[in-house]
Amino acid sequence: MNMSAHASLTADVVTRLTPQPIKSDPIDRILNAVRTHLGTEIAFASRYVENNEKELTHVDSDLDLPMGPGFRDPRENSYCWHIAEGRLPELIRDPADFPFTQDIAITHFLPVGCHLNTPLRLSDGTLYGSFCCLSRNPDRTMTERDVDVLRAFAALAVEQIEANVETDFRRERINARIDKLLEEKSLDIHQQPIHSIQTGKPVGVECLSRFPDAMMRSPDKWFDEAAEVGRGVELELLAVEVALANVDQMPAGFYVSVNASPEAIMSGKLAKILERAGKVDLVVEVTEHQQVNDFNALREALKPISKHARIAIDDVGSGYAGLRHLVDLSPDLLKLDMELTRDIHQDIARCALVGAMVRFAEAIGSKLIAEGIENEEEAAVLKRLGVEYGQGYHFAKPMPMADAIKHLMKKR
């Protein structure tokens, strides 16, 4: 090997190492198992990527190696590619047996001694990468049976890789949907009126997101998938921005409620959006669909928001917040989960629990809103128990803003 080739490879190693290696515990364990079984010094899995390069995705070794996960170099610089192309065998006991290896820089740089390698092919036949065990010294005790062992472990790795590929593909699809939504601004908002149970008159609306593929994917599914790829807050804040874009059209005397998760609230970005809405009667409903690990942090994050909006806790009775945490958050409104409302006229236990919640709300200075009221019987029982406000199909379905405004003005 000439010195310029050696220097070039060394420079490649230094410049191409990535600060965040790809991690996959199952494949790491598979590599360690096969390396230990075969008694080699190094085991790695790689994949072929753009620009005709090979990338190390997982490396198992007790040695201090000059390359690790994330390292890329031209695929022609590797044994792996030439083995996949049939120019080298899967078992190389000593590179000196194959003069062609002397032209591959890694032979002398590492150096390479005994080398066992099998291509990684996905179930559809696609060449994904390679699965390799090697040592720095030749080993003529290795046999084709050892290669069979390597292939068996490689098959286990392929199963995990295909699961990872499917996960990556799913994430790509989700991100593409969100990108398209943002680009086309195709998120719509419907308003569902909220009424006083005691008087029957409307008092405000809750803004509910509606997505272009509503027949196939519910709003909850959109938000869950966005959270799955780390874009939950981004989608939530978009929904709030769209909901408040025309909030000035809402007649005076009615409030507008928007939903926000604890994560969105603690991001610090929500308060700025609310501030831009101007002097409008706003309510922020803190959704209870995710665990809160630090209620003190949530309480602090609610302080700047409370300058622009009243605070409501959503789905009380089904979420994470105990009564003590409800007290600590000092909400203006408590929204009873619809499971407490449903068929309450036929359930003594629900009546007792809601009655207790009425007294609890009075004690902490909050008002109760019952969600999911479907019929007159449920509304009558909730009225008798002292629940202040109600929401559900009994009063009105979610509707576009223009229809919601007509409903509010007609019923006021």
HELIX and SHEET records of a PDB file:
HELIX    1   1 MET A    3  ARG A   16  1                                  14    
HELIX    2   2 ASP A   25  LEU A   38  1                                  14    
HELIX    3   3 ARG A   75  ASN A   77  5                                   3    
HELIX    4   4 TYR A   79  ALA A   84  1                                   6    
HELIX    5   5 PRO A   95  ASP A   97  5                                   3    
HELIX    6   6 PRO A   99  ASP A  103  5                                   5    
HELIX    7   7 ALA A  105  PHE A  109  1                                   5    
HELIX    8   8 GLU A  144  GLU A  184  1                                  41    
HELIX    9   9 PRO A  219  GLU A  228  1                                  10    
HELIX   10  10 GLY A  232  ALA A  245  1                                  14    
HELIX   11  11 VAL A  247  GLN A  249  5                                   3    
HELIX   12  12 PRO A  262  MET A  266  1                                   5    
HELIX   13  13 LEU A  270  ARG A  276  1                                   7    
HELIX   14  14 PHE A  295  ILE A  305  1                                  11    
HELIX   15  15 LEU A  323  LEU A  329  1                                   7    
HELIX   16  16 MET A  338  THR A  341  1                                   4    
HELIX   17  17 ILE A  344  GLN A  346  5                                   3    
HELIX   18  18 ILE A  348  ILE A  364  1                                  17    
HELIX   19  19 GLU A  376  LEU A  385  1                                  10    
HELIX   20  20 MET A  401  LYS A  411  1                                  11    
SHEET    1   A 6 ARG A  72  PRO A  74  0                                        
SHEET    2   A 6 GLU A  53  SER A  61 -1                                        
SHEET    3   A 6 ILE A  42  VAL A  49 -1                                        
SHEET    4   A 6 LEU A 127  LEU A 134 -1                                        
SHEET    5   A 6 HIS A 115  ARG A 121 -1                                        
SHEET    6   A 6 LEU A  91  ILE A  92 -1                                        
SHEET    1   B 9 ASP A 188  SER A 196  0                                        
SHEET    2   B 9 PRO A 202  ARG A 210 -1                                        
SHEET    3   B 9 TYR A 255  ALA A 260  1                                        
SHEET    4   B 9 LEU A 282  VAL A 286  1                                        
SHEET    5   B 9 ARG A 310  VAL A 316  1                                        
SHEET    6   B 9 LEU A 333  LEU A 336  1                                        
SHEET    7   B 9 LYS A 367  ALA A 370  1                                        
SHEET    8   B 9 TYR A 389  GLY A 390  1                                        
SHEET    9   B 9 ASP A 188  SER A 196 -1                                        
END                                                                             
